[in-house]
Amino acid sequence: MKEVLNYIFRPSTRNPEAVKMAYFGSLRPTHFVMAISFIMAAIFLVLSFVRPDMFGTSSYYHKYCYLALFLIVLVWSAVARYSVMDYDSRYKSFFFINTMAAVTLYLWVVSLTVVSTLSRNTVDTTLFMTVSLIVPLCIYFNPLEYLITVIPANGFMVVLLYYCAKGGITDTSSIINFAVFAVFQITMGIIMLYTKYRLNKSIAMAKKQHDEIEMLNKAQNSFFSNMSHEIRTPINTIIGLNEMILREDVSEEVIEDAVNIKAAGKLLLNLINDILDMSKFQSGRMQLLIEPYHTGDMLSDIVGMLWIRAKDKKLDFNVDVSPDIPAELIGDEVRIKQILINVINNAIKYTSEGSVSLSVQCEMREDKTCNMVYMVSDTGIGIKSEDIPYLFSAFKRVDESVNRHIEGTGLGLSIVKQLVDLMGGKITVNSVYKKGSTFIIEIPQRVERDGAVGQYDFGKAGSTGRKKEYIPRFEAPEARILVVDDNEANLMVVSKLLRDTKVRIDTASSGNDALRKTLNIKYDAIFMDHLMPEMDGIECRRKIKEQTGGRCRETSIVILTANADEENRALYARENFDGYLTKPVSGEELENELYNLLPKEIVHITGTRSEIAEESVSWMNSSNKRKSVVITTESVADLTPDVAQKYGIAILPHKVKTAEGMFKDGKEIETLGVLKYMENPNNTIMPQGPSVKEAEEFFAKQLSYANNIIHISISSKVENSGYQPALEAARSFDNVFVIDSSHLSSGQGLLALEAARLAESGMSTEKIIEQLEVIKKKIRTSFIVDNLDFLARAGQVGTGIANVVKSLMGRPVLVLRKGKMGVGMTYFGSRERAWKAYINTTLSTPGNIDTRVLFVTYVGLTKRDTDWIREQIEKRMKFDEIYFKQASPAISVNCGSGTFGLLFKVK
Ligand code: ADP
């Protein structure tokens, strides 16, 4: 009760946002009730005019009361509905209007009741009660307001009734009526209170749960990051000391064990990194560290890291980097590397023979950004199309029966996808099961400065290979360095890993210890741990730099830490550390870092890592750039080969089935052959669309030239349409889009042509698809045929209709409407007459026709016929280009000789 009372007098302050939402949600019911009130007021108003007897002597009073009520409700609803449209002001005005409406309604009804009582000497509570029914709905979510308006209004009515009863001008039935109504109002108030109380309670509960989840999330996060830190430290020891074993002259067996320990250590480390990343994503704490980076260096690091793995598996590793990609970009280099390493690693992991290829391109945008497109293809086991939707789910490994023996957790691609999303990019996959997969990653990046990467020598830059025998990169016996870490094992690992460089290494196990040493000794470099008791690495660095009389105020200090996330990376950068190394650290990393820090005059180069076997990496700086989108269509689109070639449209053949077998449209069977064969009425010939498998193979091939495919299919509504198989095949790919052209023959071809023009103009795939939906409605496809015999033979029209048309010497026009083939006009008389009429009618609105292209597609016509047709068309109107094309066999089967069609686009 205390809570309820507390609530009544402090309404909606606890979570104004939630109440606002609830209130806004109640607008619909409010409108509904308003509509009912409106109708009721209208009915009563009409009744008071039509059946005044129902209202007795007070009908006059009722008339005006209901008219006023009617108008109030009308104005109120209209204002509420149309006044303000945006969410915030609408909520505020609603609140205001409703409150005002409630108050004015009461004022109005109470004064009317008083006036009527005085003038007619009797109390009429009906109107008061009618109005009181509406009021609670006006202020449904504010019980306090309800109480404030209801109590005085009802109080006033009680007083009025009391005086009237005393003066004898009311009867008991009015009092009882009012009493019943008062109970109703009170109940209504209680319901309102209770509803709001419940609402607030659930809001409070939700908030509590939210806070708890937040707290748990925080706890989980700090657990993961602590765990990661704690595990990294012993792994550092294991991997570091193991590396020392590998450098020693020990037996083959020991080497084998050490190699296995190294692999297991790396796996464990990857797992920790993945879990840490996942936990960051889950808590929404994953952040990117955006900095300028050198594109070429980044790519060569990746290749340097991975080619050896491909080589181990005897796979070809192809790299194809477009020379025009910007040399310097701005983005999170480390995360992009992580994405690519993950995907290329998978490609190597899931491929047992053939090749793995990385292709890198960029699409420049206007505002100093570019869309980097990385494509990783392999000839491996592929992914079943039904598994593709689950590929990016965490812990999901697809096709487990096949790749159970391959190490993995199923976390990698999930992290990759989340990272790509975070960068505003996209990742898609095309895969043909058992044949191979292609992952396409698009990441928008800002361009740091103009200048292309050019023919970058990736083999040279930053590549690190596995050496048969360990040789330190340099020796520097005069150099002296300090390593600071509270963990003795870590100190030992760093010392041992750098032993062969002959650098003199001092160690300090605390900040204070370090400060004591830096006071007297001048070090050439310092490696500093971060988390140490008493004084951490950051504080220690500051003190060294400010140390009065200290000899290391100018010395470079590198952080060497188990904190491997971006937040810390950014922190160390802010704290001006001269370098950043994460544990577990390799000897090579330490050497490289030290090499950069030491004065060159005391460093003697002993070995170099440039002995990387270049032969395994084939750098093909491609001259023919991949397209962003390629347009494909089917042979039935009747595009002339030169048009298809000019616009780079690839053609998927349909087939025709005869008693002799199945033939590919245009490739294995020609139209004239089909017509000859069809001369024998006993011969049947059936056009057929491509199979799903054929379409799949066709798309897979096209995707080696382009990142996306827009496939323009024949209308899905015609018999043997290629639409369904193409659509099904497209499911195996993420970036094949099948468009139902709603046309056939050159109508479909025209749409493909338009698509190719849009693609050439550099329009994005999504935009082209959008545009094509508009264009396809503007294409006109029709054919005039000699008779319907062929269509009847193919079962497309009834034999009855075909015979009637033929006996009347009619030449029907077949028209595509909404994708369906139908019979339009029929012309009678000689061929010439009918054809002329067809040309003139079809081209009757020259101003409305796009005059760039006209396709004349025909079946079994002579050169004389086509010349005559051209002449007739040119008499009628001028087109920039008119393409005459013999229809494909599959189309000819339906139409037969003596057919031609005019296919064009309207404006
Ligand atoms: P995992 O650690 O299992 O490799 P990922 O998240 O990296 O986890 O990949 C998820 C699943 O996707 C893998 O288990 C594998 O079945 C499949 N997969 C990923 N890349 C490829 C590829 N290039 N070829 C075939 N299958 C792949």
Residues whose N, C-alpha, C, O or C-beta is under 5 A from the ligand:
A	BS01	ADP	N346 A347 Y350 G380 I381 G382 I383 L391 K396 R397 V398 E407 G408 T409 G410 L411 G412 L413 S414 S437
